[in-house]
Amino acid sequence: MLDLDQQDRFVATRRRRVTLSPSLGSVDVYDFRLGHSWGDTPPVCQVRQRVSRCNERIGFYADEARSAALMYLDPPPRFDPWARYELVDSGSDTIGAIQKAFVTARRRSDYVLYGGDGEEVARVEAQVPVAVGRRRAAGAAGSGALGIALLGPPVGLAVAAAVAVSATLRHVRDCVDPIDIASQLRIVRGDQTLGVLLRRSLAPTWPGRSPIPLPWESGETVCEIDMTGDPSRSVDRRLVLAIPVALDVLRGVFAESAFR
């Protein structure tokens, strides 16, 4: 079996698929491949389970038949965004844990990664350029003023109100909890960047499917993971692989429309 802890680059793809057994529903399928692999290369790890706010053990397997378990992510019995989600191997030995840490003063949150001994080893932070928020705020203010000036007070006020609502939603998405929607995340320890996660959505490309996904299915979401900033492998790579799944379990309400 491949030693995942000796690897630095991974590509995780997620898609939703309809299932008929044991009942009609849908599951989230995560395929983890090595960073230099793509296409028909078999995944080194797979999750096939509905994970959104899941309260059941999430299994990571080395094969599609799910006969060789690699590890399990254990959520609490009830959904708790403050709880630690423990990651254990197939023998139930602790690999580490992931916990969402809300920081009210900064109006954003981080994910804390813990090692097998329960001590913090790194954090996952959203990479959101400050200039983006400033440009959007300036654009919203300019559009509102233009609406009032050109359309007159009654219509201008309506336009300004619409712009204000739109600006507020963007502000919430970008500032309140950007880690759930940001396309770039960093794994950091203090001022040191140990790894980078890049997320992007792709249109569905599987054979025989419409480019517009059905309600119970979706296009692929790709997460590229680069841990070359941690050559000593101080963060267990199995814990790193669990991050995309844990983020989906604990993501905020705005991420549902952004990445589903």
VOTOR-296551 format. One record per residue (C-alpha): residue in three letters; z, x, y. Coordinates in steps of 0.1 Angstrom, whole numbers, plus 2048, in hexadecimal, padded with zeros to 3 digits. Each point is the difference from the previous one (the first is absolute). Layout:
REM residues N
(atom "ALA"; (Z; X; Y));
...
END
This chain:
REM residues 260
(atom "MET"; (800; 800; 800));
(atom "LEU"; (7F7; 80D; 823));
(atom "ASP"; (81D; 80F; 813));
(atom "LEU"; (7FD; 7ED; 821));
(atom "ASP"; (81A; 816; 811));
(atom "GLN"; (7E6; 81D; 7FF));
(atom "GLN"; (7E7; 7EC; 815));
(atom "ASP"; (7FD; 7FD; 826));
(atom "ARG"; (7E4; 7E8; 806));
(atom "PHE"; (7FD; 7DC; 7F4));
(atom "VAL"; (7EB; 7E1; 807));
(atom "ALA"; (80F; 7DE; 7FA));
(atom "THR"; (7EA; 7E1; 800));
(atom "ARG"; (80E; 7DD; 801));
(atom "ARG"; (7EE; 7DF; 7F9));
(atom "ARG"; (80B; 7DD; 7F7));
(atom "ARG"; (7F2; 7F1; 7E0));
(atom "VAL"; (802; 7DD; 7F2));
(atom "THR"; (812; 7FC; 7DE));
(atom "LEU"; (7FF; 7E5; 7E6));
(atom "SER"; (81D; 80B; 7EB));
(atom "PRO"; (81B; 7F6; 7FC));
(atom "SER"; (7F6; 7E7; 81C));
(atom "LEU"; (7E7; 7FE; 81C));
(atom "GLY"; (809; 818; 81C));
(atom "SER"; (7F9; 822; 80E));
(atom "VAL"; (80C; 823; 7FC));
(atom "ASP"; (7FF; 81F; 815));
(atom "VAL"; (7EE; 81D; 7EF));
(atom "TYR"; (808; 823; 80C));
(atom "ASP"; (7EC; 81E; 7F3));
(atom "PHE"; (80C; 823; 807));
(atom "ARG"; (7E8; 81C; 7FC));
(atom "LEU"; (801; 825; 809));
(atom "GLY"; (7F2; 808; 822));
(atom "HIS"; (7E2; 813; 7F3));
(atom "SER"; (7F8; 7E3; 7E8));
(atom "TRP"; (7EC; 7E0; 808));
(atom "GLY"; (7E9; 7E7; 7F1));
(atom "ASP"; (803; 7FB; 7DA));
(atom "THR"; (81C; 81A; 7FC));
(atom "PRO"; (81D; 7EF; 7ED));
(atom "PRO"; (81F; 7FB; 815));
(atom "VAL"; (81E; 816; 7FA));
(atom "CYS"; (817; 7E3; 807));
(atom "GLN"; (7FC; 7DA; 804));
(atom "VAL"; (814; 7E2; 80B));
(atom "ARG"; (7F5; 7DD; 7F7));
(atom "GLN"; (819; 7E8; 80E));
(atom "ARG"; (804; 7E8; 81D));
(atom "VAL"; (817; 816; 816));
(atom "SER"; (802; 7ED; 822));
(atom "ARG"; (826; 7FB; 805));
(atom "CYS"; (804; 804; 7DB));
(atom "ASN"; (823; 7FE; 7F0));
(atom "GLU"; (7F4; 80C; 7DE));
(atom "ARG"; (7FE; 824; 7F3));
(atom "ILE"; (7DF; 80F; 809));
(atom "GLY"; (7F1; 815; 7E5));
(atom "PHE"; (7E9; 81F; 805));
(atom "TYR"; (7EC; 808; 7E1));
(atom "ALA"; (7E9; 81C; 7F5));
(atom "ASP"; (7E7; 7E8; 7F0));
(atom "GLU"; (7F1; 7DE; 807));
(atom "ALA"; (80F; 7F2; 7E0));
(atom "ARG"; (823; 808; 80E));
(atom "SER"; (80B; 811; 7E0));
(atom "ALA"; (80C; 820; 811));
(atom "ALA"; (819; 7FA; 81C));
(atom "LEU"; (803; 81C; 81A));
(atom "MET"; (81B; 7F0; 816));
(atom "TYR"; (80E; 7E0; 80E));
(atom "LEU"; (809; 7F5; 823));
(atom "ASP"; (81F; 7EA; 7FF));
(atom "PRO"; (803; 7E6; 81C));
(atom "PRO"; (821; 7ED; 805));
(atom "PRO"; (804; 7DE; 7EF));
(atom "ARG"; (7F9; 7EF; 822));
(atom "PHE"; (7E9; 80B; 81B));
(atom "ASP"; (813; 817; 817));
(atom "PRO"; (7ED; 815; 81A));
(atom "TRP"; (81F; 816; 805));
(atom "ALA"; (805; 809; 7DB));
(atom "ARG"; (7F8; 820; 7EE));
(atom "TYR"; (7E4; 7FD; 7E7));
(atom "GLU"; (808; 818; 7E4));
(atom "LEU"; (7E5; 812; 7EE));
(atom "VAL"; (808; 80A; 7DB));
(atom "ASP"; (7EC; 810; 7E5));
(atom "SER"; (7F8; 7F1; 7DE));
(atom "GLY"; (822; 80C; 7F3));
(atom "SER"; (812; 7EE; 81E));
(atom "ASP"; (809; 822; 810));
(atom "THR"; (800; 7FE; 826));
(atom "ILE"; (7E2; 810; 811));
(atom "GLY"; (809; 7F5; 823));
(atom "ALA"; (801; 7E1; 817));
(atom "ILE"; (7EE; 7F1; 81D));
(atom "GLN"; (811; 7EC; 81C));
(atom "LYS"; (7F4; 7F0; 820));
(atom "ALA"; (815; 80B; 81D));
(atom "PHE"; (7FE; 7EA; 81F));
(atom "VAL"; (804; 812; 821));
(atom "THR"; (805; 7E5; 81B));
(atom "ALA"; (801; 818; 81D));
(atom "ARG"; (7DD; 80D; 7F9));
(atom "ARG"; (7F4; 7DD; 7F5));
(atom "ARG"; (7F1; 80E; 7E1));
(atom "SER"; (80B; 80A; 7DD));
(atom "ASP"; (7FD; 81D; 7E8));
(atom "TYR"; (801; 803; 7DB));
(atom "VAL"; (81B; 818; 7F2));
(atom "LEU"; (7F8; 813; 7E0));
(atom "TYR"; (81E; 80A; 7EB));
(atom "GLY"; (800; 81A; 7E4));
(atom "GLY"; (810; 7FB; 7DE));
(atom "ASP"; (822; 80B; 80D));
(atom "GLY"; (800; 7E4; 81A));
(atom "GLU"; (7FB; 818; 81E));
(atom "GLU"; (7E4; 7FA; 81A));
(atom "VAL"; (7E2; 817; 7FA));
(atom "ALA"; (7E7; 7F2; 819));
(atom "ARG"; (7F5; 7E3; 815));
(atom "VAL"; (7E0; 7EC; 804));
(atom "GLU"; (7F6; 7FA; 824));
(atom "ALA"; (7E3; 7EE; 810));
(atom "GLN"; (7E8; 815; 814));
(atom "VAL"; (7F8; 7EA; 81E));
(atom "PRO"; (7F1; 812; 81F));
(atom "VAL"; (812; 7F7; 820));
(atom "ALA"; (7DF; 800; 813));
(atom "VAL"; (7F4; 7E2; 7EB));
(atom "GLY"; (81C; 7EA; 80B));
(atom "ARG"; (7FB; 80A; 824));
(atom "ARG"; (7DB; 7F9; 800));
(atom "ARG"; (805; 7DE; 7F0));
(atom "ALA"; (81B; 7F7; 819));
(atom "ALA"; (7EA; 80B; 81D));
(atom "GLY"; (7E2; 7EC; 7F2));
(atom "ALA"; (815; 7E1; 7FC));
(atom "ALA"; (80D; 802; 824));
(atom "GLY"; (7DE; 806; 80E));
(atom "SER"; (7F1; 7E3; 7ED));
(atom "GLY"; (81B; 7E8; 80C));
(atom "ALA"; (7FB; 80A; 824));
(atom "LEU"; (7DB; 7FC; 7FD));
(atom "GLY"; (803; 7DD; 7F1));
(atom "ILE"; (816; 7F4; 81D));
(atom "ALA"; (7E9; 80F; 81A));
(atom "LEU"; (7DF; 7F3; 7F3));
(atom "LEU"; (809; 7DF; 7F1));
(atom "GLY"; (819; 7F3; 819));
(atom "PRO"; (825; 7F8; 7FC));
(atom "PRO"; (7FF; 7E4; 7E5));
(atom "VAL"; (7E7; 810; 7E8));
(atom "GLY"; (80C; 823; 809));
(atom "LEU"; (824; 7F7; 7F6));
(atom "ALA"; (7F3; 7F4; 7DE));
(atom "VAL"; (7ED; 81F; 7FB));
(atom "ALA"; (81D; 815; 80A));
(atom "ALA"; (816; 7ED; 7E8));
(atom "ALA"; (7E8; 806; 7E3));
(atom "VAL"; (7FE; 825; 809));
(atom "ALA"; (825; 802; 801));
(atom "VAL"; (804; 7F0; 7DD));
(atom "SER"; (7E5; 818; 7F3));
(atom "ALA"; (811; 81E; 810));
(atom "THR"; (821; 7F5; 7F2));
(atom "LEU"; (7F3; 7FE; 7DD));
(atom "ARG"; (7F0; 822; 803));
(atom "HIS"; (821; 80E; 80E));
(atom "VAL"; (813; 7F1; 7E3));
(atom "ARG"; (7E8; 80F; 7E7));
(atom "ASP"; (7FF; 822; 810));
(atom "CYS"; (824; 804; 80C));
(atom "VAL"; (819; 7EA; 7ED));
(atom "ASP"; (7F8; 80D; 7DD));
(atom "PRO"; (7E0; 815; 800));
(atom "ILE"; (807; 80F; 7DE));
(atom "ASP"; (7F4; 7E1; 7EF));
(atom "ILE"; (7DE; 800; 811));
(atom "ALA"; (7FA; 824; 80A));
(atom "SER"; (7E2; 810; 7F0));
(atom "GLN"; (811; 823; 800));
(atom "LEU"; (823; 807; 7F3));
(atom "ARG"; (812; 822; 7FF));
(atom "ILE"; (81A; 80C; 7E7));
(atom "VAL"; (817; 815; 815));
(atom "ARG"; (820; 814; 7FE));
(atom "GLY"; (80D; 806; 823));
(atom "ASP"; (7E3; 80F; 814));
(atom "GLN"; (7ED; 80A; 7E0));
(atom "THR"; (7E3; 7EB; 7F3));
(atom "LEU"; (800; 802; 7DA));
(atom "GLY"; (7E4; 7E7; 7FA));
(atom "VAL"; (7E8; 7E7; 80E));
(atom "LEU"; (7F6; 7DD; 7F4));
(atom "LEU"; (7E0; 7F1; 80D));
(atom "ARG"; (7FA; 7DB; 7FA));
(atom "ARG"; (7DF; 7ED; 804));
(atom "SER"; (7F1; 7E0; 7F3));
(atom "LEU"; (7DE; 7FE; 7EF));
(atom "ALA"; (7EA; 7E2; 7FA));
(atom "PRO"; (7FF; 7F4; 7DC));
(atom "THR"; (7E6; 813; 7EC));
(atom "TRP"; (806; 7F6; 7DC));
(atom "PRO"; (7E1; 7F2; 7EE));
(atom "GLY"; (7F7; 7DB; 804));
(atom "ARG"; (818; 7FA; 81D));
(atom "SER"; (7F9; 7F2; 822));
(atom "PRO"; (807; 817; 81E));
(atom "ILE"; (819; 7E5; 80B));
(atom "PRO"; (81E; 801; 7E8));
(atom "LEU"; (80D; 7E0; 7F0));
(atom "PRO"; (823; 7F5; 80B));
(atom "TRP"; (810; 80E; 7E0));
(atom "GLU"; (7EC; 820; 801));
(atom "SER"; (7FB; 81B; 81A));
(atom "GLY"; (7ED; 81F; 809));
(atom "GLU"; (80E; 822; 7F9));
(atom "THR"; (81A; 812; 814));
(atom "VAL"; (7FF; 825; 7FD));
(atom "CYS"; (81D; 818; 807));
(atom "GLU"; (7F9; 825; 800));
(atom "ILE"; (81E; 815; 7FA));
(atom "ASP"; (801; 825; 80B));
(atom "MET"; (820; 814; 7F8));
(atom "THR"; (7F3; 823; 806));
(atom "GLY"; (81A; 803; 81C));
(atom "ASP"; (81A; 802; 7E4));
(atom "PRO"; (7F5; 81E; 7EB));
(atom "SER"; (823; 804; 7F2));
(atom "ARG"; (7FE; 7DC; 7F3));
(atom "SER"; (822; 7F7; 80E));
(atom "VAL"; (7F6; 7DB; 7FE));
(atom "ASP"; (7FA; 7F4; 7DD));
(atom "ARG"; (7DB; 7F5; 7FE));
(atom "ARG"; (80A; 7E2; 7EB));
(atom "LEU"; (815; 7F4; 81E));
(atom "VAL"; (7E2; 806; 816));
(atom "LEU"; (7EA; 7EB; 7EA));
(atom "ALA"; (818; 7E3; 802));
(atom "ILE"; (7FE; 7FE; 826));
(atom "PRO"; (7E0; 7EB; 803));
(atom "VAL"; (80F; 7E6; 7E8));
(atom "ALA"; (822; 800; 810));
(atom "LEU"; (7F0; 7FB; 822));
(atom "ASP"; (7EE; 7E1; 7F3));
(atom "VAL"; (820; 7F2; 7F1));
(atom "LEU"; (813; 805; 821));
(atom "ARG"; (7E5; 7FC; 81A));
(atom "GLY"; (804; 7E9; 81E));
(atom "VAL"; (7EE; 7DF; 805));
(atom "PHE"; (7E5; 80F; 816));
(atom "ALA"; (7F5; 817; 7E4));
(atom "GLU"; (7F6; 7E3; 7EA));
(atom "SER"; (7E2; 7F9; 816));
(atom "ALA"; (7F9; 824; 809));
(atom "PHE"; (7FE; 80E; 7DC));
(atom "ARG"; (7FA; 7E2; 7E9));
END
